[in-house]
Each structure stands twice: as structure tokens, then as C-alpha cells.
Amino acid sequence: MDVVIHSYRHRFGLVPGDPAYADIERALADQPAITVPAITFDGADDGVRPPADAAAHAHCFSGPRSHRVVPGAGHNLPQEKPAVFAGAVLELTRSRS
């Protein structure tokens, strides 16, 4: 439980991370923009964090992107709304044909 609580505290910038992982954290922060077509989701009923505006993460994408807020979904959309998630995967694969 201590590890999980620390993980959330670190994620929200409330405590420092483990120095042993500092290089990995820096490498992850320097990731290039996602260039392929993408669909991103937020669950409208996420108890971990509220849905974000599409513009909040737009800088992470240089390719086409659709951002969707899904009613009735929480933090684990593929498990909670599998048909919505699978539909998005099919939509992306069909658009590449």
C-alpha cells in the first residue's frame, strides 16, 4: 500500500520520485510527439482525475487525433466500456486502409 500511495503522490508532484529512476523519468519526459492517428479517451466518471480538455495534451500529438469523453466510464475504459474501446481501434484500422 505504501508503494501505491507514494506512486500517486509522486504522479501529482507532491513527493520526489526514487532517485534510482531519475534517468528513466527524464527519458520518458523527452518522448517525441505521437505522429500516427490516435483516439484518446477520458472517462466522464473517473474517480482518479476529472476528464481533461482535449487541448491539455494536444502537444503530445502531431498526427490526427480525436479526444473523447465517455459517459459511464471511469479510469479503466477498456475494461469498463470494451465496445467503445474496440470500436475506436476498428475506426483507426479502417482509416489506415
Secondary structure, DSSP 8 states (H G I E B T S, - for coil): -HHHHHHHHHHTTSS---GGGHHHHHHHHT---B-S-EEEEEETT-SSS----GGGGGGGBSS-EEEEEETT--S-HHHHSHHHHHHHHHHHHHHT-
